[in-house]
Amino acid sequence: MDRKISRREFLKLTGLAGGAAVLASCAPQATPPPEVKLPDLTSGETIPLEELIKAVEVEGKNLTTIALPHDWANYGEMLDTFKKKYGISINELNPDAGSADELEAIRANKDSKGPQAPDVIDIGIAYTKIAKEEGLVAKYKVATWDSIPLKDPEGYWWAEYYGVLTFEVIKDPQIPIPEDWPDLLKPEYKNKVAMAGDVLKSNEAVMTVFAAGLSMANGDIKAAPQAGLEFWKEMNAKGNFIPVIADQGRIAQGETPVTIEWDYLALANRDALAGNPELEIIVPKTGVVGGPYAGGISAYAPHPYAARLWWEFVMSDEGQLIYLKGYAHPIRFNDMVKRGVIPQELLDKLPPAEAYEKAVFLSVEELTEVKTYITENWRKVVYGE
């Protein structure tokens, strides 16, 4: 499975795959001379950029990331730009890691300052609660904190970017363009609809079930999980649902005529396939679900100042625009639109802005309930097992 699909499974919702083996390392860690006074890390308050840059110099100008594939949300450009801007060396740990694996990497390297210990993490919102409760993340409020609409009040995590689920449709005279979830139940979609992940492992797939249910339940969040399971039960019974994990290769071969996945992945596929086949990306009229992803700093980060500088960059206008170039909506999107700092050519490549106004964002508690209910009942309801 390609890198994108592996990362797509990064919210391993069953928790069964969270125990990735991560070997601790005992590599030496640079320590500042005793006369150098570094900025306080305990308050969680913003460190002025000039002071932060100086602290990173003393620290050694190194950063360790994890689970950041270059083809996901434009992280390749994000990493390269950061390295060039600040002259920092980046050690990229397993880009295929899932959120559970990221937290396990912190746990496994609490006593290590070596190259297997991540400084920063990029996890699904559902994992922020356990990360905070276990003390795996450190609090820090970036300079743009006030313009971040979704965050932990104390600073232990914050949303970075989000996507909405879309219909990624191969243009074909024999395949009508669906406008909403109920369309997918029609006979013309027999053996044509696939998800981009495994419901038992992938947040994207769980949210696909939920989004369909939200549409069928007329926006009732409480009723949506069961309604979603019933929707996919009907899809399966009618033979419309193809139980494979759709990826760019399968789409290119025409194996999955209609794929449901995050907009930034679908739009990136549209560009990458360059008309072979030609794709139409549709935000459904109802059941529009937003999927935000959260950033955090390891409480045991070997390079705590570089970790904070990374997030200052990512959450700045410059970093947020890099996400948008990769079709991921930066979490500070509304603030940046109001200030007129988003180039029109970027906006023109996205689905209509009004399509995103209906997006529903679940709280951490709601997301936990949804994922538990759907994963526990998926096979029983949909397949009758």
N, C-alpha and C positions, 0 to 999 in steps of 0.2 A: 504494500500500500504506500502511496507516495507521501511526501512530507506533509502536504496540506491535510490529507485525510488523517494522518496520525495526530496532528495538532488539533484537528477538528474533534478528536475524541478527548481533548484535554480535560473536559469536565466528566471524569469517569464517575458517574453518579452512583453507581452501586458501591463504590469504595473498595471493591474487591481487588482492583488493579493498582491500588495506591502504594503498595510496598515495593517500589522499584529499588533494586539494589544499588546503593550509592556508597562507594568506598571512601572512607575518610582519608585525608592526606595530612601529613605532618610537615609540609613545606614551611620554611621560615617566613615570618611576616615582619615587614619593616615596621619599626616603632619610631616615633618622633624623638628628637633630642629632648632632654628634660627641660631645657630653657624655652622650648616652643609651646606656646599656649594655644590650643586648638579650640574652636567654637564648641559650646555646650551641646550635647546630643540628647540630654534627658528631658528638656522642656517640650520638645516637639515643635517649637516655634521656628518660623522661617529664618534661615541663615542667609544674610546678605550675600549676593553672588560673588562679590570680590573676596570676601572672607572664605567662602566655600571653595573657590578656585585655589586659593593659597593653601587651604587645608588638604586639598587633593594632591597638590604638589608635594607636600610633606609626607602624605600617605603613600605615595609611590605611583600615582597615575595609572591605576589598574582597576578594572571592574569585571565582575563575574555575573553573567546573565544566565537564564535558563528558560527553555521552552519558547524561544523566539525565532521561528522559521522565517527566512527572508521573504517568503512569498505570502505571508499572512499579515494583513493590515499594513503592508508596506514597511515591515520591520527591517528589511534589508537596507533601505535608504535611511531609516531612523538610526540604525547602528553605525553606518558609514559616516553619516553627517556628524554624529556625536563624536566619533573618533577623530575626525578631521578638525572639528571645531575646538576641541579641548586637548588633543594630543594624548588621548587615553587609550591604553591597550585593553581590548575586551576579550575575555575568555568566555566563549559561548558553550555552555553546557547543553546537553541533549535537547535539540530543537523539537524532538518528537515527544517530549515529556507532557504528561497531563497535569492538571491542577493538583491532584492527589500526589503525584510524583514530586511536584515542586515543594510541597509542604514536607514530604518525606525527606527530601534532600536537605532541608533545614534541620529537621530532627536528627538525621544521621550524622550531621557535621557540626553539632552544637559545640563540640570541644576541639574542632579543627579550624584552622585558618588557611587551609590549603586550597588547591584549585577545584575541588569538588564541592566547595561551600558557596552557594549562591549569595549574591548581595541583594539582588532585586528579584521580584516575582511578578508574574502577570497571570492572574487566576480568575476563574469564574466567580461571580458574585456569591454563589452558594457556598463557596469555600472560605469566604471572609470571616464568617462567624467562628468557625473552628480555629482559624489562624489566629484570631485575636484572643479567643478563650484559652488557647494553649500557650500564649505568650510567644508565638513564633514571629511576630512582626513588631517593628518599632514604630512609634508615632512620629510623624513629621508633616508639617503643613507647608506646602510649596507656596511661592509668592502669589500664584493665581488662585489660591484656595477659595476665596470668596465667590469666584465665578464658576466653581464646580458644583453642579446641582445635586449630585449623588455621591455621598461620602460618609465616612464615620466621623461623628462630631469631634472625637478626640484626636483624629488624625492617623488612625492605624491603617486605613485603606481609603481609596478614592477611585471612582470610575474614571477610566481613561478614554474609552471610545465605545461605540455601540453599533449594532447593525439591526436591521429588521428582516424577518423572513420573507423571501420572495419566491415567485414561480419563475424558474429558469426554463424557458420553452424553446425547443428547436423549431425554427420557422419551417413549416411544411403545410402545403395546401390541405393535407389530410388531417392535420392536427389543429383544431381551433385554439385560439388564445384564451385561456381561462381568465376570468376577471375576479373570481372569488372562490372560496373554498367549496361551496356546494357544487360548483361546476365540475369539480374533479370526480364527482360521483356519477357523471353521465356516461352512457355506453361508449361514446367516442374516445374515452380515455382508458379503455380496457388494455391492460398490460403496458401502461405508459408512464406511471407515476412512481417516482422513487424518492427516498430520503437521502440525505448526505451523511448519515451516521446510523449507528446501532442504538436503538432506544435504551438498551440496558447499559450503555457506556457513554453516550454522547449527549451533552446538554442541547446541542443543536437539534437532535432528533426528538428529545423530550419536549422541547419548545415547539417543534412541528406538530406533535400530538396536541399539545395545549392550545396552540394557535387555532387549529381546526376546531377544537372544542369551544374556544372563546367565540368563534364565529357562529357555531351552531347554537350556543347558549345565549346568543344576543348580548354578549359582553359580560355575562355573569362569571366572575373569576372563580367563585366557589363551585359552580356547576361545570366549569370548563374541563377539568381533568377527566371526569367520567364521560362527558359529551365527546371529548376528543377520542377516547378509547372506543366509544361506540361508532364514531365516524370512521376510524381506521379498521374496525371490525367489518363495517359495510364495504369499505374500499377493498379489503382482502376478499370478502365473500363474492364481490362482483368481478374479481380478477383485475381490478384497476391498479392495485398496489404491486409493485415489483419489489420483493424483499431482498434487494441488494444494496450495498452502499455505493451511491453514485459518486463518481469522481470525474475529473476532467477527461480522463482517458475513455471512460464509458460514455460520457456525453459526446465526445468527438466521434466515437464509433456509432452513435445513434442508438445505443442500448437503453438509454434512459431519456426518452423524449421530453418528459417533464420532471425536473428536479427541484426539490424544495430546499433552499439553503439561504444562509445570511447574504444580504445584498452585496457586501463587499467581496465575497468569494464569487458570487454569480457574475458581478460586473467585471471582476478580474478575469474570469473564464471567458467572458464575451470578448475582451481585448486579446487574450492569449490565443484563442481559436481563430480570431480574425476572419470571421465569416465562413469558417469551415468546421462545423456548420454555423450558420447565422443564428444568433440567440436573441430572444426577446425577454426582457427582465420586467416582471410585473409585481408591484406591491398590491396585495389583495385589498379589496374594498373594505372588508371587515376582518376581524381576527388578526390585527397588525400587532405583532409582539416584538418589543425591543429587547435585544440581548446585550447588556453592558458587561464589560470586563474590567477588573479591578487591579490596580497596582499596589505594591507594598514593598517595604524594606525589611529584610531579614533582621530579626533582633540579634542575630549572631553574625552579622555581615563582617567579613574580613576587611572590607573597604567601605566603611559607613559614610564617609564624606563623598566618595565617588558615587555611591548609591543615591545620595541626596541630590548631587549635581545632575545625575541621569534624569531624575524625576523633575527637576527644575526645567530641564531641556524639553522633555516629553510633554510636559503640561504647559509649556509656553506656547504663544501663538505659532512660532516656527515649528515646534514639534507637532502640534495639533493639526497644522496644515499638511504635514507629511502623512498623517493618518488619512486625511481626506483625499490626498492624491492616490492612496490605495483603496479608496471608496469606503473606508470606515468612517462613520460620522464621529468626529471628535466630541467628547462629552461637553466641551465648552462651545459647541457649535452655535447655539443661540446668542451667546454673548458676543462671539466673533462676528456673526451676521449683523447684529445691532451696531457694532463699531465699524462695519464696512471693511474688514480686513481679509475677507475671503474672496479671492479672484473669481470673476464671473465664469471664466473658462472651466474652473473646477465645479462650480454649481451646475453648469450646463451638462456635465457628464453623468449627473445623478438623476434618478427618477424625480418627478416633481416634488418640490418641498412640501406641498400640502398633503402628499401621501403619508408623510411622516408625522403629521399632526395628530393622527389617531393612535399612534404607537402607545401600547400599554407596557409599563415597566413594573415588574413584580418586586415587592420588598424581599429582603433576605428570608424572612419567615415564610412568606407566601411561596417563594421559589423552593424552599425546603419541603414544604407540604406537597407542592405540585410534583416535584421530582420523585418523592417517596411514593406517592399514590400511583403515579403513572408507571414507574419501574416495577413496583410490586404487583401490578395488575395487568401489565401489557400482554404477557403470553396467555394468561388465563382468559382475558376478555377477547382479545383479537384472534387468538388461535384455538381457544377452547381447551386449553391444557390444564 
